[in-house]
Amino acid sequence: MSTIGNLVDRVYREYLEPNDDIQSFSILRGAMLADATDTTVEYESDYLTSEEEDLLEPGAVVEVNRELMLVTALNTSAEQLTVKRAFRGTTLAAHAVDDVMRVNPVFPRNTVYDAVCDQINNLFPTLFAVDVQQITASTGYTLIGSYDSPGTHNYIVSVMKAISQYTDFSAGSDSTGVVFAPVVCQLVELPNPFTYTDSDGVERTLTYASGPSVVNALQFSNISAGHTTFVTFKKKFIEPTAESDTLVSIGLEKEYEPIIMAGVAAQMIAGRDIPAATAENITQSMQAQSFPVNSASSIRNSLIQYQRLLIEQARKYLRSKYPEAMSINDVTVSVQ
């Protein structure tokens, strides 16, 4: 299953760091703690030429995973660096033996990761995630989520459609495999945190500590309490918090990966000189997509145009599969 880390690796592989221009690197001989007092980096010199090792003089920057470190001293005989941890606002983290140490990275991994997060956030509202939930209608409003399991329901934006199964509308009885009928419902935004009294008379509070500061609920109009509905929601993409987050968990379709990668590449090369091998690699990639380029400026523009084309294709697909629901007096009537 694809993760944010896999997506970052693809950006390097397909755009920023071609195989014939991999930046100077080594590996760790000793583990490092997530402790600012652990300032010794033990590296393996066999991966570096003498010229590359000279680049590790004080003032150099090394990167392990997503943490940048500023070199303050070099001991080539002991293959050790003394460093200042968590340089340039990166996060102090633990690192293991054989983790890769990159020397003066042109495109730091933490910066690429942040760019991936930016691109995911910028997809909405042109593109959106889809969330289908089974919800039991109740009297008044029906909360989406609960105090002990808030989930990510605060990212919900609107109802696209809602259906339920009935044998007889007058009787209102549920049935399986008979007929699916549309249900009228309205998304209600409640304050965050929201305090309510549950069916047992116990006061509860539903709180979202991250993401949009809203608690969502549904109000049904043509279905009795206690009956099951299947509601399709339009939803914002969940902002990643770690490289281990899966694309599925944040609502991304696999088809969106090229959109994000093109956007990240354009964002990373904006306003800067880029290595010749990187420029050549991106140029060849764009030519394969029928977007010929011949300069760094044109490369960025072509990447943006390519991304726009992919976004428009994805948008057309979403609009055809999930047509917008009708709204009558602010009440959503699902489109079948």
C-alpha positions, -999 to 999 in steps of 0.1 A, spaced: 0 0 0 15 34 -11 25 58 16 35 94 17 71 82 20 68 62 -12 54 93 -29 84 114 -17 108 87 -30 90 87 -64 95 125 -67 132 120 -62 134 91 -85 113 105 -114 121 142 -111 147 156 -87 175 131 -84 181 109 -114 202 78 -109 232 93 -128 233 123 -105 227 109 -70 241 134 -44 270 125 -21 259 102 6 271 77 33 255 55 59 255 57 97 278 33 116 261 41 149 226 48 160 216 83 171 191 92 198 163 118 196 183 138 220 199 172 214 230 161 234 237 132 210 258 153 186 282 126 172 276 112 137 295 80 129 296 76 91 310 50 67 338 67 46 339 39 20 308 55 3 327 89 -1 355 99 -23 383 120 -6 369 151 -23 334 143 -10 347 137 25 364 171 24 330 186 19 322 176 54 343 204 69 326 227 95 297 246 79 285 217 58 250 204 62 241 167 64 207 151 63 195 118 79 160 109 71 143 143 74 166 159 100 192 184 89 224 187 109 251 214 108 286 201 109 308 218 135 338 194 135 352 166 113 374 137 124 383 117 92 404 92 110 376 82 133 350 87 106 330 110 129 312 143 127 302 167 154 270 183 145 243 207 157 210 188 156 176 198 142 191 225 119 170 250 101 138 241 119 138 204 111 126 179 138 150 161 161 146 124 156 162 90 163 182 74 136 194 38 132 225 21 119 226 20 81 203 50 77 215 72 47 234 104 54 232 128 25 258 155 22 247 191 14 215 180 -2 202 201 -31 166 191 -23 163 183 14 138 155 21 120 175 47 114 203 21 101 177 -4 79 162 23 65 197 31 59 203 -6 40 170 -9 18 181 20 12 216 3 2 200 -29 -22 176 -12 -38 205 6 -40 226 -26 -60 199 -45 -92 208 -27 -117 221 -38 -109 213 -74 -105 177 -64 -118 160 -33 -120 128 -14 -151 107 -12 -163 90 20 -192 66 22 -207 59 56 -235 37 70 -254 60 94 -285 52 115 -310 80 114 -321 94 148 -346 120 160 -335 155 154 -299 155 143 -275 125 139 -239 132 150 -212 120 126 -185 105 149 -187 100 186 -169 114 217 -147 82 221 -140 80 183 -139 114 166 -122 101 135 -117 126 107 -154 135 102 -146 172 107 -131 171 72 -165 164 56 -177 193 34 -211 183 20 -235 155 12 -235 142 -23 -261 116 -20 -280 95 6 -300 63 1 -318 37 22 -335 4 16 -373 1 21 -401 -24 15 -428 1 23 -424 39 28 -456 41 48 -444 13 72 -409 25 70 -395 -10 75 -359 -19 64 -354 -46 39 -323 -60 22 -321 -64 -16 -355 -50 -24 -351 -13 -35 -328 16 -28 -346 48 -23 -332 84 -20 -331 101 14 -333 138 20 -307 151 45 -289 182 55 -254 186 68 -254 206 100 -222 223 113 -219 224 151 -194 242 173 -161 224 182 -161 211 209 -197 201 210 -214 189 243 -245 168 241 -265 143 261 -265 107 248 -294 82 248 -284 71 284 -287 106 297 -249 110 301 -234 143 291 -206 138 264 -183 161 246 -171 156 210 -138 174 203 -115 177 173 -80 186 183 -67 189 147 -81 198 113 -112 219 107 -127 233 139 -162 220 133 -184 191 144 -207 177 117 -241 162 120 -270 151 97 -306 160 98 -329 136 79 -363 147 65 -380 116 50 -368 86 71 -378 74 105 -354 72 134 -336 39 137 -334 31 100 -301 27 81 -288 51 54 -258 50 32 -244 85 28 -218 96 3 -198 127 15 -175 151 -3 -145 154 20 -113 174 22 -80 155 20 -65 147 54 -33 165 60 -4 140 64 14 138 97 41 112 89 57 95 59 41 63 71 6 77 64 -10 57 36 -26 75 6 -59 57 14 -60 71 49 -58 107 36 -83 101 9 -60 101 -21 -67 80 -52 -35 64 -67 -43 82 -99 -36 115 -81 1 106 -75 14 121 -109 -5 153 -101 12 157 -68 46 148 -81 45 173 -110 34 200 -85 61 192 -61 88 193 -88 76 227 -100 75 240 -64 110 227 -57 127 243 -88 109 276 -86 133 305 -86 165 285 -83 192 270 -104 189 233 -106 216 207 -114 221 200 -151 213 163 -147 181 171 -129 171 195 -156 178 169 -183 159 142 -164 128 165 -160 131 176 -197 131 140 -209 101 132 -186 82 162 -200 90 153 -236 76 118 -230 44 136 -219 45 158 -250 56 189 -231 89 199 -246 111 223 -226 145 239 -229 153 259 -198 147 259 -160 119 285 -164 102 265 -192 106 233 -171 87 248 -142 60 262 -166 57 228 -184 54 210 -151 25 233 -140 8 229 -174 12 192 -171 -3 192 -136 -32 213 -147 -40 188 -175 -39 159 -150 -61 179 -126 -87 186 -153 -88 150 -163 -93 139 -127 -120 166 -122 -140 155 -152 -139 119 -138 -151 131 -104 -179 152 -119 -191 123 -140 -191 98 -112 -203 120 -84 -227 147 -98 -235 175 -74 -265 170 -53 -295 194 -56 -302 217 -27 -338 229 -21 -342 254 8 -307 244 20 -318 207 22 -297 183 2 -317 160 -22 -294 133 -35 -289 127 -72 -295 91 -83 
